[in-house]
């Protein structure tokens, strides 16, 4: 079967660093994506890892370990606007399987 | 900037009505997708297309159909709407490997 697991909620304060994990079990694997979704909005693409290691884009970093079927999204210098849901998604050839999402709350 | 559009943005209809949700993209992407998402929940794949005249069913495809006559257009039709169809419907297309661009969504309420 296919399954992705993410913690349901994470809370952190402004300026802090937060890590959101994703573990997956899928029939195929080509890469792991991360998306941000604010309440009432559509998901927006953050990052994609096809190979093991760390990818950095500004305050956002994403990590993948294919041998552990595990990845994480790291947000640095948290801002209030980062409060949102964060979804990991496994690319299975042409399609994507999404995790349940982690709701991040950033406190002042 | 992703150029993918959905109409209507909000729709309230009665049970049994036939409706079509529109999705268009101007990026020339071959692969397009429809997802259903309840508030605060994960996305479920309804249908997808790899190109013109190509359509496939996802995990949640019952009671709906899609067509892909033009690259830029991927409409979703519910033949007979039910209250269980109340949800948000998101259209997406894939550009660079691993990147999906989402439309703003259609919030559907079936009374």
Contacts between the chains, C-beta under 8 A, distances in Angstrom:
chain1	res1	chain2	res2	distance
A	30	B	97	7.9
A	30	B	98	7.7
A	31	B	97	7.2
A	31	B	98	4.8
A	33	B	98	5.2
A	33	B	99	7.2
A	33	B	100	7.3
A	35	B	100	7.7
A	41	B	104	7.6
A	41	B	105	8.0
A	42	B	90	6.0
A	42	B	102	4.1
A	42	B	103	6.4
A	42	B	104	5.4
A	42	B	105	5.3
A	43	B	43	7.3
A	43	B	90	7.3
A	43	B	100	7.6
A	43	B	102	5.0
A	44	B	102	7.1
A	45	B	99	5.1
A	45	B	100	6.4
A	45	B	101	7.0
A	48	B	97	7.3
A	48	B	98	3.4
A	48	B	99	6.2
A	50	B	97	7.3
A	50	B	98	6.6
A	85	B	40	7.1
A	87	B	42	7.0
A	87	B	43	7.2
A	89	B	100	7.7
A	91	B	97	7.7
A	91	B	98	5.5
A	94	B	31	6.2
A	94	B	48	7.4
A	94	B	50	6.3
A	94	B	94	7.8
A	95	B	33	7.6
A	95	B	45	6.5
A	95	B	48	6.2
A	95	B	58	7.6
A	96	B	33	7.6
A	96	B	45	7.6
A	96	B	100	6.3
A	97	B	45	7.8
A	98	B	35	7.9
A	98	B	42	5.0
A	98	B	43	4.4
A	99	B	42	6.4
A	100	B	41	7.1
A	100	B	42	4.6
A	101	B	40	7.6
A	101	B	41	7.6
A	101	B	42	6.0
A	103	B	40	7.2
